[in-house]
Every structure is written in C-alpha cells, then in structure tokens.
Amino acid sequence: MLITLEETIKLIQDGRTLHIAADDSLLSKLPTGNWIGGTTPYFIGEEGGVLTKEKLFVTELDFAEEIKIASYGKYSVFQIVEDCYENGLTILIMPYGSKVVEKYAKEAPDVEELLMHPTVGWIAGAELGSEDEIRVYDGASGTSYQDKAVVMYVKLPANKTALVNLINIFEDDKTDPVIMFPDNELRVTKCKVNGQEVDFAQYIKRKGIDTRMPLVTDYNGSYINTSIKGADDTGIDLYAPVFKNVEYRFARSVTDYVREFSERIRQSSADAPILSFNCILNYLYGGLEGEKLDRYTGPITFGEVAYQLINQTLVYFEISES
C-alpha cells in the first residue's frame, strides 16, 4: 500500500516486519527496524500506476515467524543459498548498474541450489532522466548501499510455504529464426541466426525488429525475457544477459499491453499475491500510468528476480498452506 512517511515510521516503531520501496529522499528518513528497502518512484498502487516521491509502498510481512537481514557484495552474493531458512522466503534487492547485479545476472542460472529455496526480489532504480540516488537499505542497521545487495530471510511457520511465480505477456513465433549467442553477455556484437554468424545490431536493423519486444527463451517450461536496453554501431546493450548455447527468438508484437496483462492476470492461478514487482519497461511501453492491475500491486522495478534475474515481466509471491 502507498502510505505517508509518518505512517511508515509508525509501523517501523511498532516493530512490524516490512518491505519498503520509495524515493531515496523518503527512505533516508526512516528509523532502524525490521525492514529492507530499495529506491524507485514508480508503483502500481490500488488506484493504478503512479510516479510519486511523496509516498512509500509498504508491505507488512505479517506471516514471518522470524527474520534475518544481511548484505552481500559481488563476491559473496550467492551465500544467500547457505544463509536462508530451511522453510522460508528470501527477498533480495540490488541497485541498478552495480557489479553485484551483473554477477547475479550472469551466474544465477548455474546456481542449482537457488531453485531449492524460494527467492524473489527486484532491482532498485530512480526516476528516468534524473540524477537521483539509487540505493538499497538494510533497515536493521540503517545502512544504505549502492554496490551491495540487501536480503531479508523470512522463516515461515511449518504449515506455510512460499510460492514464487511470474506473469509474462510475451511469446515467441516458432517460425522465426533461432538466435544463439557465444557467451553469457550483457553487451552483444555477434550472434548466430539459424547457425550463421551475423552482426546482431545489423540484423536487428535489417529486419526492422521492434526492440520494445524482448528476446524470449523457454526456460524449464516458462518464457524468460531478455530486453534490449540500447544500441550503437558496435553492439547491443541488454538489461539482462543472454546465455551461451540457449535458443532465443524475438517476441511476437503486443498491440495492447493493458489488455494482455489483464487477460494473463485473469488466467493466473494466484489466490492472494502478497507483493509484485513489475518492470519499468512494462510501465513505459504499456502505458500503465493510471492503469489498475487487479491485486498485483507493488514497486515498478528495473529488473525482477524470480530465482534468476529477468525483465519485462511481473514477478509475485504468495504464502500458502502446506
């Protein structure tokens, strides 16, 4: 829920366990307590999509039996698989553009232990075009970071289980060429299209591909997106990495984002999502300002974590009876 600074401070002082997203000008004013947070001024609230630096999006994790809060740098981030509770939920927030994000993005799919522990989260950011600070917060110590991940480990009661899921409106066209890449990369120059090596930027230009549409691949039965960040004459920058020897295609065009989201939400099996993380590209390309997305409220993010880093997706979690 979107609430005022004063209301948020009161919840912290009452000892509530909280996940908080807001502009840094608000997060920096919060007292220490049982919370973690990250910066973003974009949200999907109960009234719809909004950009605001006047309120904080606060979610109480009242299902927690116990919590631990920790921070990790580039070389220690995968310690999360060792420090988590046996029956719990790991909530991870990382600052956009940091080395820890790059490390996590490239290597998480190879960390098999991640899949054994429900892990969800997002990439903190700032208002587009601004010079606002991008930070994540360890509320227990009151420390903020621009180069570390903050994590809240939530221990669940024995009769409860955390479920991590996503809603992706994109699919590939099986008649399109298969695209493969030579390495795990965030910047691409060359690729193979149906087995033939080509310049990726020239291929996109020659084919007239709409780069608002992501590359998609089938990962364990779910479509995973890799979105185009930008291009120049020497290469293509990506929001999340492509992976070596994985088959990609560009997604089919989506003409009505809001309708597609509404339909996928209607089809989803979620009973009571606690919190969702929706990509800034969905917000921008889909014109989600002012648009409601049913129960899927939460921060608009600069990357989403559902075990691994993904984008142009809505990620959410639920707590269910075991």
Summary of the structure (lengths in Angstrom):
residues: 322
radius of gyration: 19.2
end to end distance: 26.7
largest distance: 61.6
contacts: 1094
relative contact order: 0.19
helix: 19%
strand: 42%
